[in-house]
Amino acid sequence: MNNQKHKLKAFTLSELIVVIMITVIVAGIAFSVLQLVQKQMFGIQTNFKHTTSVTLLEQSLAIDAYRANHIQYDDLENTLYFISEIDTVSYSFDKTAVQKATDTFDVAVTDTKFYFEGVESNSNKIDAFKLTMAKEYKNASIFIYKRNTANTYMNP
């Protein structure tokens, strides 16, 4: 008979504890990095949403301004009107959104300025306007202008 003891190759308890501790530390770092990445992605998503809303509003305003013969602003109703022979399109501004018929643009407009022939105007004749957005929209500005036709000067 062979009385030699067979040693099994194995890890000691202290080695296993060290490996488990290192694994826990690496997993904790991985979850921390994952949380930071998720915050960054949420910020990118929010910025994209805001930028898209401002761009869509700008496109809609530009199209309606170029089609209109007259642009008017009503201070009491806080509404911008684009008037043409075919129809009238209105944009209502409130603190959190801009409403156009059935469309709602989730853009907070903080300041509006209206111009006629390059001079700031509060009259019924408007040929350009500047809208400034709220801070969460990075204070973006939309400036829309249209060329005046003879019809603009003939009709009061």
N, CA and C of each residue as an Amber inpcrd file, in Angstrom:
protein
   468
   0.8120000  -1.1740000   0.0000000   0.0000000   0.0000000   0.0000000
   0.8540000   1.2350000   0.0000000   0.2400000   2.2070000  -0.5340000
   0.9290000   3.4820000  -0.6800000   0.3860000   4.4420000   0.3700000
   1.1680000   4.8310000   1.3710000   0.7180000   5.6940000   2.4640000
   0.9930000   7.1790000   2.1960000   1.3100000   7.5130000   1.0440000
   1.5710000   8.9320000   0.7370000   0.2570000   9.7070000   0.7020000
   0.2990000  10.8530000   1.3140000  -0.8960000  11.7100000   1.3080000
  -0.9470000  12.4610000  -0.0110000  -2.1160000  12.4860000  -0.5610000
  -2.3170000  13.2480000  -1.7950000  -2.8090000  14.6310000  -1.4230000
  -2.0250000  15.5890000  -1.7480000  -2.4500000  16.9670000  -1.4910000
  -3.2610000  17.4500000  -2.6810000  -4.3830000  18.0190000  -2.3820000
  -5.2000000  18.6280000  -3.4220000  -4.8100000  20.0980000  -3.5320000
  -4.6490000  20.5180000  -4.7600000  -4.3160000  21.9300000  -4.9610000
  -5.5960000  22.7380000  -4.7850000  -5.5830000  23.6770000  -3.8370000
  -6.7580000  24.4990000  -3.5440000  -6.3010000  25.8460000  -3.0020000
  -7.2480000  26.7400000  -2.9470000  -6.9690000  28.0690000  -2.4060000
  -7.2620000  28.0620000  -0.9040000  -6.5300000  28.8780000  -0.2120000
  -6.7940000  29.0060000   1.2150000  -7.9530000  29.9710000   1.4140000
  -8.4950000  29.9630000   2.5960000  -9.6340000  30.8320000   2.9090000
  -9.2520000  32.2980000   2.7720000  -8.0830000  32.6800000   3.2100000
  -7.6650000  34.0750000   3.1030000  -7.5050000  34.5010000   1.6420000
  -7.0400000  33.6180000   0.7810000  -6.9270000  33.9490000  -0.6510000
  -8.3120000  34.1560000  -1.2680000  -9.2550000  33.3150000  -0.8910000
 -10.6250000  33.4700000  -1.4160000 -11.2550000  34.7750000  -0.9510000
 -11.0050000  35.1600000   0.3030000 -11.5550000  36.4180000   0.8200000
 -10.9600000  37.6030000   0.0700000  -9.6690000  37.5700000  -0.2330000
  -9.0290000  38.6500000  -0.9910000  -9.6350000  38.7580000  -2.3830000
  -9.8290000  37.6160000  -3.0340000 -10.4250000  37.6230000  -4.3800000
 -11.8460000  38.1850000  -4.3400000 -12.6300000  37.7880000  -3.3430000
 -14.0090000  38.2820000  -3.2160000 -14.0030000  39.7900000  -2.9660000
 -13.1090000  40.2820000  -2.1280000 -13.0250000  41.7250000  -1.8510000
 -12.6600000  42.5020000  -3.1140000 -11.7140000  41.9980000  -3.8770000
 -11.3300000  42.6710000  -5.1320000 -12.5000000  42.6790000  -6.1020000
 -13.2430000  41.5800000  -6.1780000 -14.4140000  41.4990000  -7.0630000
 -15.4850000  42.5040000  -6.6420000 -15.7130000  42.6300000  -5.3360000
 -16.7020000  43.5860000  -4.8320000 -16.2810000  45.0110000  -5.1650000
 -15.0220000  45.3360000  -5.0160000 -14.5330000  46.6850000  -5.3250000
 -14.7000000  46.9870000  -6.8150000 -14.3260000  46.0380000  -7.6770000
 -14.4580000  46.2360000  -9.1280000 -15.9320000  46.3890000  -9.5110000
 -16.8210000  45.5740000  -8.9250000 -18.2580000  45.6800000  -9.2240000
 -18.8070000  47.0220000  -8.7600000 -18.3690000  47.5100000  -7.5940000
 -18.8100000  48.8200000  -7.1040000 -18.3800000  49.9390000  -8.0230000
 -17.1470000  49.8760000  -8.5070000 -16.6650000  50.8900000  -9.4580000
 -17.4600000  50.8250000 -10.7530000 -17.7560000  49.6040000 -11.2150000
 -18.5200000  49.4430000 -12.4600000 -19.9130000  50.0510000 -12.3260000
 -20.5810000  49.8350000 -11.1920000 -21.9110000  50.4130000 -11.0000000
 -21.8500000  51.9330000 -10.8810000 -20.8040000  52.4610000 -10.2670000
 -20.6430000  53.9170000 -10.1750000 -20.4640000  54.5260000 -11.5620000
 -19.6420000  53.8920000 -12.3860000 -19.4270000  54.3810000 -13.7510000
 -20.7210000  54.2760000 -14.5540000 -21.4520000  53.1790000 -14.3690000
 -22.7260000  53.0140000 -15.0680000 -23.7010000  54.1220000 -14.6910000
 -23.7400000  54.4840000 -13.4160000 -24.6240000  55.5600000 -12.9760000
 -24.2190000  56.8940000 -13.6030000 -22.9280000  57.1730000 -13.6790000
 -22.4490000  58.4100000 -14.3150000 -22.8110000  58.4440000 -15.7940000
 -22.6660000  57.3080000 -16.4640000 -23.0100000  57.2350000 -17.8870000
 -24.5070000  57.4590000 -18.0750000 -25.3300000  56.8790000 -17.2050000
 -26.7740000  57.0740000 -17.3100000 -27.1460000  58.5470000 -17.1170000
 -26.5020000  59.2390000 -16.1690000 -26.7660000  60.6680000 -15.9710000
 -26.3860000  61.4550000 -17.2090000 -25.2410000  61.1370000 -17.8110000
 -24.8100000  61.8250000 -19.0340000 -25.8060000  61.5930000 -20.1640000
 -26.2540000  60.3680000 -20.3240000 -27.2070000  60.0450000 -21.3890000
 -28.5350000  60.7740000 -21.1710000 -28.9730000  60.8700000 -19.9210000
 -30.2040000  61.5970000 -19.6330000 -30.0310000  63.0750000 -19.9890000
 -28.8740000  63.6460000 -19.6600000 -28.6050000  65.0440000 -20.0150000
 -28.5720000  65.2490000 -21.5160000 -27.9560000  64.3410000 -22.2410000
 -27.9070000  64.4310000 -23.7100000 -29.3110000  64.3220000 -24.2820000
 -30.0980000  63.4070000 -23.7440000 -31.4730000  63.2250000 -24.2130000
 -32.3060000  64.4940000 -23.9820000 -32.1670000  65.0970000 -22.8190000
 -32.9110000  66.3230000 -22.5070000 -32.4880000  67.4640000 -23.4250000
 -31.1830000  67.6330000 -23.6200000 -30.6990000  68.6830000 -24.5170000
 -31.1930000  68.4700000 -25.9360000 -31.2050000  67.2300000 -26.4010000
 -31.6950000  66.9250000 -27.7500000 -33.1740000  67.2600000 -27.8740000
 -33.9410000  66.9140000 -26.8500000 -35.3830000  67.2060000 -26.8580000
 -35.6300000  68.7150000 -26.9180000 -34.8930000  69.4800000 -26.1060000
 -35.0570000  70.9360000 -26.0950000 -34.6430000  71.5380000 -27.4390000
 -33.5150000  71.1020000 -27.9700000 -33.0340000  71.6270000 -29.2440000
 -34.0170000  71.3060000 -30.3660000 -34.5500000  70.1030000 -30.3520000
 -35.5230000  69.7090000 -31.3700000 -36.7910000  70.5470000 -31.2760000
 -37.2680000  70.8090000 -30.0630000 -38.4720000  71.6250000 -29.8860000
 -38.2580000  73.0440000 -30.4060000 -37.1080000  73.6280000 -30.1090000
 -36.8110000  74.9830000 -30.5810000 -36.7090000  75.0050000 -32.1000000
 -36.0670000  74.0030000 -32.6830000 -35.9160000  73.9360000 -34.1390000
 -37.2600000  73.7740000 -34.8300000 -38.1290000  72.9220000 -34.2940000
 -39.4590000  72.7380000 -34.8850000 -40.2780000  74.0230000 -34.8140000
 -40.1950000  74.7230000 -33.6890000 -40.8990000  76.0020000 -33.5600000
 -40.3640000  77.0020000 -34.5770000 -39.0510000  77.0690000 -34.7080000
 -38.4470000  78.0050000 -35.6550000 -38.8840000  77.7080000 -37.0880000
 -38.9080000  76.4430000 -37.4740000 -39.3400000  76.0770000 -38.8210000
 -40.8000000  76.4400000 -39.0610000 -41.6350000  76.1580000 -38.0740000
 -43.0550000  76.4670000 -38.2190000 -43.2900000  77.9700000 -38.3190000
 -42.6100000  78.7490000 -37.4860000 -42.7420000  80.2070000 -37.5390000
 -42.2510000  80.7610000 -38.8690000 -41.1280000  80.2420000 -39.3610000
 -40.5770000  80.7290000 -40.6270000 -41.5280000  80.4500000 -41.7790000
 -42.0800000  79.2600000 -41.8320000 -43.0160000  78.9130000 -42.9110000
 -44.2340000  79.8290000 -42.8680000 -44.8150000  80.0200000 -41.6840000
 -46.0030000  80.8630000 -41.5780000 -45.6760000  82.3330000 -41.8440000
 -44.4910000  82.7870000 -41.4530000 -44.1130000  84.1840000 -41.7010000
 -43.9440000  84.4440000 -43.1840000 -43.3360000  83.5240000 -43.8980000
 -43.1170000  83.7200000 -45.3300000 -44.4180000  83.6570000 -46.1180000
 -45.4000000  82.9090000 -45.6270000 -46.6990000  82.8080000 -46.3090000
 -47.6030000  84.0050000 -46.0300000 -47.3840000  84.6780000 -44.9220000
 -48.3010000  85.7290000 -44.4770000 -48.0310000  87.0520000 -45.1850000
 -49.1110000  87.8010000 -45.3650000 -48.9910000  89.1650000 -45.8860000
 -48.7650000  90.1520000 -44.7460000 -49.3670000  89.8910000 -43.6070000
 -49.2580000  90.7660000 -42.4460000 -48.9760000  89.9190000 -41.2070000
 -48.1920000  90.4900000 -40.3090000 -47.9350000  89.8520000 -39.0180000
 -48.3480000  90.8500000 -37.9400000 -49.1450000  90.3870000 -36.9890000
 -49.5950000  91.2470000 -35.8990000 -49.3970000  90.5260000 -34.5790000
 -49.1880000  91.3180000 -33.5240000 -49.0410000  90.7540000 -32.1820000
 -50.0300000  91.4240000 -31.2560000 -50.7470000  90.6230000 -30.4840000
 -51.7140000  91.1240000 -29.5110000 -51.1210000  90.9450000 -28.1100000
 -50.7990000  92.0820000 -27.4670000 -50.1960000  92.0500000 -26.1290000
 -51.1320000  91.4650000 -25.0820000 -52.4010000  91.7730000 -25.1950000
 -53.3530000  91.3170000 -24.1810000 -53.5050000  89.8030000 -24.1860000
 -53.5990000  89.2210000 -25.3700000 -53.7570000  87.7760000 -25.4820000
 -52.4230000  87.0610000 -25.5920000 -51.3370000  87.8170000 -25.7220000
 -50.0020000  87.2470000 -25.8890000 -49.9790000  86.2820000 -27.0750000
 -50.5210000  86.7680000 -28.2070000 -50.6950000  85.9390000 -29.3980000
 -50.1240000  86.6450000 -30.6140000 -49.4270000  85.8800000 -31.4440000
 -48.8450000  86.3640000 -32.6890000 -49.6930000  85.8340000 -33.8470000
 -50.1450000  86.7500000 -34.7190000 -51.0160000  86.3810000 -35.8350000
 -50.2790000  86.5340000 -37.1570000 -50.4120000  85.5230000 -38.0160000
 -49.9090000  85.5720000 -39.3830000 -51.1290000  85.5810000 -40.2960000
 -51.3400000  86.7080000 -40.9770000 -52.5700000  86.9130000 -41.7450000
 -52.2430000  86.8720000 -43.2310000 -52.9840000  86.0480000 -43.9540000
 -52.8700000  86.0030000 -45.4130000 -54.2770000  85.9800000 -45.9990000
 -54.3600000  85.9930000 -47.3330000 -55.6820000  85.9770000 -47.9700000
 -56.4090000  84.6700000 -47.7150000 -55.6580000  83.6060000 -47.5370000
 -56.2700000  82.2870000 -47.3950000 -56.7330000  82.0240000 -45.9690000
 -55.8720000  82.2900000 -44.9960000 -56.2400000  82.0190000 -43.6110000
 -55.3910000  82.8410000 -42.6460000 -55.6870000  82.6880000 -41.3860000
 -54.9190000  83.3290000 -40.3190000 -54.4110000  82.2440000 -39.3780000
 -53.1190000  82.2870000 -39.1170000 -52.4990000  81.3300000 -38.2060000
 -52.0730000  82.1020000 -36.9610000 -52.3550000  81.5360000 -35.7930000
 -51.9970000  82.2300000 -34.5560000 -51.1130000  81.3430000 -33.6810000
 -50.2050000  82.0060000 -32.9780000 -49.3270000  81.3600000 -32.0080000
 -49.5690000  82.0260000 -30.6570000 -50.0030000  81.2560000 -29.6910000
 -50.2350000  81.7770000 -28.3460000 -49.0660000  81.3810000 -27.4540000
 -48.5150000  82.3650000 -26.7610000 -47.3690000  82.1310000 -25.8860000
 -47.8340000  82.1050000 -24.4350000 -47.4870000  81.0490000 -23.7130000
 -47.6690000  81.0650000 -22.2710000 -46.3290000  80.7340000 -21.6200000
 -46.3070000  80.5230000 -20.3220000 -45.0330000  80.3990000 -19.6050000
 -44.2600000  79.1280000 -19.9340000 -44.9430000  78.0670000 -20.3510000
 -44.2530000  76.7950000 -20.5680000 -44.3260000  76.2640000 -21.9880000
 -45.1820000  76.8310000 -22.8330000 -45.3520000  76.2730000 -24.1710000
 -45.8450000  77.3300000 -25.1440000 -45.7780000  76.9750000 -26.4270000
 -46.3200000  77.8050000 -27.5020000 -47.3710000  76.9710000 -28.2030000
 -48.5630000  77.5250000 -28.3440000 -49.6850000  76.8030000 -28.9300000
 -49.9870000  77.3430000 -30.3190000 -50.0400000  76.4470000 -31.3110000
 -50.4350000  76.8010000 -32.6800000 -51.5480000  75.8430000 -33.0780000
 -52.7590000  76.3210000 -33.1460000 -53.9230000  75.4850000 -33.4680000
 -53.8890000  74.2220000 -32.6020000 -53.6750000  73.0580000 -33.2140000
 -53.6370000  71.8140000 -32.4470000 -52.2220000  71.3880000 -32.0840000
 -51.2240000  72.1390000 -32.5280000 -49.8250000  71.8270000 -32.2110000
 -49.4040000  72.5500000 -30.9380000 -48.6110000  71.8700000 -30.1370000
 -48.0410000  72.4790000 -28.9450000 -46.5370000  72.2700000 -28.9810000
 -45.8070000  73.3710000 -28.8780000 -44.3510000  73.3210000 -28.8260000
 -43.9440000  73.5210000 -27.3680000 -43.2640000  72.5340000 -26.7960000
 -42.8580000  72.6090000 -25.3960000 -41.6130000  73.4770000 -25.2610000
 -41.8160000  74.7700000 -25.4650000 -40.7290000  75.7390000 -25.4080000
 -41.2030000  76.9110000 -24.5610000 -40.4020000  77.2820000 -23.5840000
 -40.7470000  78.4140000 -22.7280000 -40.0930000  79.6720000 -23.3020000
 -40.9110000  80.5780000 -23.8130000 -40.4260000  81.8360000 -24.3790000
 -40.4280000  82.8890000 -23.2740000 -39.2540000  83.4980000 -23.0370000
 -39.1450000  84.4850000 -21.9610000 -39.2100000  85.9200000 -22.4600000
 -38.8280000  86.1560000 -23.7200000 -38.7910000  87.5310000 -24.2200000
 -39.1740000  87.5520000 -25.6870000 -39.9620000  88.5420000 -26.0670000
 -40.3460000  88.7220000 -27.4670000 -40.0490000  90.1640000 -27.8780000
 -39.4750000  90.3130000 -29.0590000 -39.2310000  91.6400000 -29.6260000
 -39.7120000  91.6220000 -31.0670000 -40.3650000  92.7110000 -31.4590000
 -40.9300000  92.8040000 -32.7940000 -40.3460000  94.0150000 -33.5040000
 -40.1560000  93.8860000 -34.8120000 -39.5050000  94.9230000 -35.6020000
 -40.3030000  95.2010000 -36.8660000 -40.2000000  96.4420000 -37.3280000
 -40.7150000  96.8240000 -38.6490000 -39.6690000  97.7240000 -39.2840000
 -39.1790000  97.3050000 -40.4180000 -38.1350000  98.0020000 -41.1630000
 -36.9010000  98.2630000 -40.2980000 -36.5290000  97.2950000 -39.4980000
 -35.3070000  97.3730000 -38.7030000 -35.4200000  98.1230000 -37.3920000
 -36.5820000  98.6690000 -37.0870000 -36.7820000  99.4250000 -35.8560000
 -37.7480000  98.6420000 -34.9700000 -37.4260000  98.5710000 -33.6770000
 -38.3160000  97.8580000 -32.7670000 -39.6950000  98.5050000 -32.7940000
 -40.7140000  97.6660000 -32.8840000 -42.0610000  98.1650000 -33.1120000
 -43.0440000  97.4870000 -32.1700000 -44.0260000  98.2370000 -31.7310000
 -45.1430000  97.6810000 -30.9750000 -46.4400000  97.8630000 -31.7460000
 -46.3350000  98.2910000 -32.9970000 -47.5230000  98.5570000 -33.8010000
 -48.0300000  97.2620000 -34.4210000 -49.0480000  97.4180000 -35.2280000
 -49.6370000  96.2650000 -35.9100000 -48.7850000  95.7750000 -37.0740000
 -47.8510000  96.5970000 -37.5280000 -47.0040000  96.1820000 -38.6480000
 -45.7170000  95.5760000 -38.1010000 -45.4950000  94.3330000 -38.4770000
 -44.3050000  93.6130000 -38.0450000 -43.7310000  92.8980000 -39.2580000
 -42.4240000  93.0210000 -39.4600000 -41.7890000  92.2500000 -40.5310000
 -40.6580000  91.3650000 -40.0140000 -40.3710000  91.4430000 -38.7230000
 -39.3670000  90.5800000 -38.1090000 -39.6510000  90.4770000 -36.6140000
 -39.2250000  89.3820000 -36.0310000 -39.3860000  89.2270000 -34.5880000
 -38.3070000  88.3030000 -34.0460000 -38.0350000  88.5020000 -32.7660000
 -37.0200000  87.7000000 -32.0750000 -37.6440000  87.1290000 -30.8110000
 -37.5490000  85.8190000 -30.6730000 -38.0440000  85.1380000 -29.4850000
 -36.8460000  84.5720000 -28.7290000 -36.7880000  84.8340000 -27.4320000
 -35.7080000  84.3030000 -26.5990000 -36.2890000  83.2580000 -25.6640000
 -35.6290000  82.1120000 -25.6080000 -36.1210000  80.9820000 -24.8170000
 -35.6080000  81.0530000 -23.3760000 -36.1440000  80.2000000 -22.5430000
 -35.7700000  80.1500000 -21.1270000 -34.3750000  79.5490000 -20.9470000
 -33.9060000  79.6110000 -19.7310000 -32.5470000  79.1600000 -19.4100000
 -32.3290000  77.6840000 -19.7280000 -33.3330000  76.8390000 -19.4840000
 -33.1530000  75.4110000 -19.7520000 -32.9980000  75.1020000 -21.2430000
 -33.3250000  76.0750000 -22.0780000 -33.1210000  75.9490000 -23.5250000
 -31.8510000  76.6840000 -23.9470000 -30.9750000  76.9150000 -22.9830000
 -29.6910000  77.5900000 -23.1920000 -29.8770000  78.9980000 -23.7460000
 -30.9710000  79.6590000 -23.3560000 -31.3010000  81.0170000 -23.7960000
 -31.2310000  81.1480000 -25.3130000 -31.6480000  80.1080000 -26.0130000
 -31.6430000  80.1240000 -27.4800000 -32.5480000  81.2340000 -27.9890000
 -32.2140000  81.7630000 -29.1420000 -33.0130000  82.8180000 -29.7700000
 -33.4450000  82.3800000 -31.1530000 -34.6460000  82.7890000 -31.4960000
 -35.1620000  82.5810000 -32.8500000 -35.4060000  83.9570000 -33.4400000
 -34.8080000  84.2060000 -34.5990000 -35.0370000  85.4690000 -35.2880000
 -35.6110000  85.1460000 -36.6570000 -36.8090000  85.6610000 -36.9230000
 -37.5030000  85.4170000 -38.1910000 -37.7970000  86.7700000 -38.8320000
 -37.5400000  86.8750000 -40.1190000 -37.8800000  88.0900000 -40.8460000
 -38.4880000  87.7150000 -42.1850000 -39.2090000  88.6470000 -42.7580000
 -39.7630000  88.4490000 -44.1010000 -39.6140000  89.7400000 -44.8760000
 -39.5540000  89.6170000 -46.1590000 -39.4500000  90.8000000 -47.0160000
 -40.8190000  91.4500000 -47.1450000 -40.8180000  92.7640000 -47.0960000
 -42.0720000  93.4970000 -47.2460000 -42.4210000  93.6320000 -48.7200000
 -43.6890000  93.4700000 -49.0150000 -44.1820000  93.6760000 -50.3660000
 -44.9260000  95.0130000 -50.4160000 -45.3250000  95.4080000 -51.5990000
 -46.0870000  96.6490000 -51.7500000 -47.3930000  96.5740000 -50.9660000
 -47.9300000  95.3880000 -50.8570000 -49.1720000  95.1690000 -50.1340000
 -49.0140000  95.5740000 -48.6540000 -47.8330000  95.3960000 -48.1090000
 -47.5890000  95.7590000 -46.7040000 -47.7540000  97.2500000 -46.4830000
 -47.2960000  98.0530000 -47.4360000 -47.3440000  99.5010000 -47.2920000
 -48.7020000 100.0860000 -47.7000000 -49.4300000  99.4030000 -48.5720000
 -50.7020000  99.9230000 -49.0710000 -51.8410000  99.6970000 -48.0860000
 -51.8270000  98.5590000 -47.4080000 -52.9160000  98.2390000 -46.4830000
 -52.5030000  98.6050000 -45.0600000 -53.2550000  99.4810000 -44.4050000
 -52.8790000  99.8800000 -43.0370000 -53.0650000  98.7760000 -42.0260000
